[in-house]
Amino acid sequence: MVDNSDSPLPPTELGPRLAEVYAVLGPLYRRVARLVEQQSPSNGLSVGVRAVLERLEIAGTAETVPQIARTLELSRQFVQRMVNDAQAAGFVALKPNPAHRRSSLVELTEAGCTAIRAVQAEEHRTMGFVGGDLTDAEVATTMRVLRHMLAAVNEIDVEPS
């Protein structure tokens, strides 16, 4: 018997296998979102506020609401509500945008930085107990697959219905 486990799958086999990944990712994402929401009273971060803070932390610089919305693939209105919530909690500050008078820059505050790092630290601690004897190579392969999937769906031009 020939071992083809290191050979690229043909599209007719790749599609169903990647569909299995999507089938696991959906429930996993929703479960993690629920966990974040359950911890929200203690850390003050809803899933939406957390996404905004994490985006600003990753960017390393202030961004406008439209920039954040584009990157997170969320509506500007939703991101604006999350920015308002984050600002009310002292996690972000708005500052003038020299490039656009009506679109302020959203900047992570020290309190916001502390809050997102605390949530991430707890998440990392919890994820450390996932088990399965996973290796660094397996996690790297998973990330490679997920990035390919994300790039592929980003290239698909979805027509509004």
PyMOL commands that set and color helices and strands:
alter all, ss='L'
color gray80, all
select helices_A, chain A and resi 11-43+47-59+65-72+76-88+110-127+136-155
alter helices_A, ss='H'
color red, helices_A
select strands_A, chain A and resi 63-64+92-95+105-108
alter strands_A, ss='S'
color yellow, strands_A
deselect
rebuild
show_as cartoon
